Amino acid sequence: MTTLEIKFLVYEKWGSITAAARELHCSRSQLSYCIAKRRHSHELRSRLAAALDMRVEELFG
């Protein structure tokens, strides 16, 4: 998925990056970097994928 598609899913589920970060127990910037694929935190990617009922491979290919 593209960064924009992932952001859309996050906004659809939580309404904001900040709310999603709170739910995923990370900072807003950590989540933003993860979504933008600039930092590769396997743990955060796994939590995000699980929260969106997807596999890591589906989100980040």
Backbone torsions as a table, in degrees:
resi	resn	phi	psi	omega
1	MET	NA	153.6	176.4
2	THR	-81.3	164.9	177.5
3	THR	-57.1	-42.6	-179.2
4	LEU	-63.0	-41.0	178.6
5	GLU	-64.8	-40.6	178.8
6	ILE	-65.5	-44.2	178.0
7	LYS	-59.4	-41.1	178.9
8	PHE	-59.6	-44.2	178.6
9	LEU	-62.5	-40.7	179.0
10	VAL	-64.2	-47.5	179.2
11	TYR	-64.2	-36.4	179.2
12	GLU	-64.1	-40.0	-176.9
13	LYS	-82.4	-45.1	-172.4
14	TRP	-110.9	-19.3	-179.5
15	GLY	91.0	-22.3	177.5
16	SER	-161.5	160.8	177.0
17	ILE	-66.6	-38.5	-179.0
18	THR	-62.8	-44.5	178.9
19	ALA	-64.7	-39.9	177.8
20	ALA	-64.3	-42.2	179.6
21	ALA	-61.9	-42.3	177.1
22	ARG	-59.0	-45.7	-179.1
23	GLU	-65.0	-35.3	-177.5
24	LEU	-91.7	3.6	177.3
25	HIS	58.0	52.6	175.8
26	CYS	-147.9	174.7	178.2
27	SER	-83.9	161.2	178.6
28	ARG	-61.1	-40.8	-178.9
29	SER	-68.0	-37.7	176.7
30	GLN	-60.1	-44.9	-179.5
31	LEU	-66.6	-41.5	178.5
32	SER	-60.8	-44.6	178.3
33	TYR	-64.6	-38.3	178.5
34	CYS	-63.1	-46.8	-179.6
35	ILE	-63.9	-39.6	-179.2
36	ALA	-76.2	-2.5	177.6
37	LYS	63.9	29.0	178.4
38	ARG	-90.3	-31.7	177.3
39	ARG	-122.5	137.0	-174.8
40	HIS	-106.7	81.1	176.3
41	SER	-93.9	105.0	-177.2
42	HIS	-60.4	-40.1	-178.8
43	GLU	-62.8	-46.4	-179.8
44	LEU	-67.5	-40.7	176.6
45	ARG	-59.8	-41.3	179.6
46	SER	-64.0	-44.1	179.5
47	ARG	-64.4	-41.6	179.2
48	LEU	-64.0	-46.0	180.0
49	ALA	-61.6	-44.6	-179.9
50	ALA	-63.0	-41.6	-180.0
51	ALA	-64.8	-29.6	179.3
52	LEU	-94.3	8.2	-179.3
53	ASP	55.8	44.7	178.8
54	MET	-133.9	170.7	173.9
55	ARG	-94.7	154.5	179.2
56	VAL	-56.4	-40.9	-178.8
57	GLU	-63.0	-34.2	178.6
58	GLU	-67.3	-40.4	-178.4
59	LEU	-76.5	-47.1	-170.2
60	PHE	-110.7	0.0	174.6
61	GLY	47.0	NA	NA
